[in-house]
């Protein structure tokens, strides 16, 4: 979903393999065609020896919702040298309550358990989780300690993470969501890779390139 167009319907996630139709040979993704090379490297938070991969997303985005099952399957197969993290974007101020929702879940160690639940609440159950009180009430209704969640939601730590998220969003020049940043050097999205499924293949390739040049 482009940052200037938040109302597009979810599109299919057709897999476009990195194969030459004429020869059946694997083709390496091309810079500028399948992914973008950042003009300036972005500092990474990953430990030495690990390749940082970031998914940029927004809970209300139908494309992010459609992509989530494929992403979660991909995450489960990641090798130990990949450090994966999610970054909720804010293309406008109204996105911030959901950024706080994500980072509050992260602080409580509940992202793995609740990420799909949030998407399902918004996109399948049609619940409105755009405001602070709506989010806090939803969290309490879905098994989270209301006091602890509220404390994290309004904490300085979460506010700091939102500032860091903005820095990463700007540094990677995020044009829309879902999208992926790799090793502080490359940016991939569905437009460049032709689908988000294929973007994961491009990401795998870039992780390999990052390890070669480490």
N, C-alpha and C positions, 0 to 999 in steps of 0.2 A: 504494500500500500504506500503510495507516494505521500510525502508529507503535506502536499497541497490538495490531496484528494482522499479524504478519510471515509468516503461513503461508497467506495467500489465494492461490488459483490465479490465473494471468494471465487478464485479461479481454480481450475484443475491443476494438479501437481504431476503432470505427465513426465515420465523419465526420459530424458534425452541423453543417451549414452555417448561417451567420449570415444566414438568409433567412426572411422572413415567408412561410409557405405560402400564405396567402390572396392576397397581393399580389406575391409574387416580388421584393420589395424588400429591399435590404440593411438589416439591423438592427444598430445599434451595441450592443455588449455592455453590460450594466448592472452598475454597482457594487453589490456585495452579493448579486448573483445569479450573474453569470458570473465575477466576480473579487472579491477582497477589497481594500479600501483600508486600508493600514497606519495605525494611530493615530499612530505616530511614524516619521518618515523615517529610513531607514537610510543611513549614509554610503556612498558608492560609490567604487570604485577606478578607474573608467573615466576616460580622459583627457577634457578639456573638449571639448564638442561631440559626444561619443559617448553613447549610451544603453546602460547596463549591463543585461544579461539573464543571469540565473543559473539553471542547472538544478540542483536538489537531487536526489541519487540515492543508491542503495545497490546495490552489485554483486550481492548475494544476492536482491534484490527481483525477482520474476518480472515485475511490471508495468514496472519500469525496463528489463529485458531486452527485453520486447515493444515498448517505446516507442523503443528506441535506433535502429533503422533509420529510422523517420520523423524522429526528431530529427536524425540525421546528414544526411539529405537536406535538411532545413530549414536547417541550419547552412551548407551549401554555397551556399545562395541568399541568405544574409544580405547586406544592403547595408553599405557601409563605415562608416556612422554607428552601427552596432550593435557593442558590445563584449561578446562572449559568453564565459562561463566556467562551468565545472562546480564544484559543491561537494558532496563526499561527506558524508553526514550520519552522526551517531552518536546514535541514540536510546538506546543503552546502551553500556557500556564494550567489549563484545565486538565492536563495529563498528570499533574503532580500527585493528586491523591492516589492514583494507581501505582505510581512510582513508590510511594510510601508503603502501599500494600505489599508490593514485592519485597522491599527491603525489610519490612517488619517480619514477613514470613521467613526471610533468609536469616535474620537475627535469632529467630526461634527454632531454626533448623527444620523448617516445615515446607520448604520449597518443593522438594520431591513429592511430598504427599498432597500438596495443595495446588500445584501449578495447573494441572488439568481441571481441578475442581473450579478454579476461578474462571477459566475459559468456558467451561460447561455452564456455569451460572449465568454468564453474560450471553453466550451465543446459543445455547440450547434452551435454558430456562428463562431467558429474556429478562434477567434481573438487572436493575440499574445500579451499577457499582462505580458511579462517577464522583461521588462525594464522600467526605470524611465519615460522616455519621452512618451513611449507608454501608460503607465498607466495614466499619467497626461492628455494626449490628450483624452483618453477614458473617463475619469471622466468629462472633460469639454463637450464632445460630448453627455454625458448622463445626463446633467442637473445640474451638480455641478459647483459652482463658481470656475473658474480655479485658480484665485489668492488665494482664501481662502484654496482650496484643496492643492495647491502647498506649501503654508505656513505651513500647518499642516504636509504634507508629509515630509518636510525637517526640521521639528522642533526638538528641543532638547527633548521635551516630548515624541515624537514618538521614537526617538533613545533610550531613557531610557526604554520604554516599550519593545523594541526589546531585550534589555539586560535581562529584567525580563523574557521574553518569553524563552530565552535560558536557564536561571536558572531553570525554571519550566520543560522545556523539558528534561533537564539532570537529575533533581531530580526525575521525574517520570519514568526515564529510557525508554522514548518513543521509541518503536521498529518500529513503522509505524503509518500511518494515514489512516482513522480516528481512534481515540482512545479516551478514557475517563479516567480522574483522579477524584477520589472521596475523599473528606475530608482530603486530604494530606496523605492518608493512603493506598489507593488501586488504581490499574490500570486495565483497561478492554479494550480489543480490539476484533476485529472480529475473530482472530485466537483462542483466549481463549474461547470466548463465542459461537463460531461456526457461528455467523453472527452478523452484527451490530444491527439488530433489536433485537436480543436476548441480545446483550450487553446493550441495554437500560433497559431491564427487570432486568438484573444483577445490573445495576446502581440503579434502584429503590430499590432493595433489600439492597444494600450497604448504601444508604441514610438512610434507616430504621435502619440499624445496627449502623450507626454513631449517630443517635438520641438517641438510647438506651444507648450508652456509653458516651454521652455528659456530 
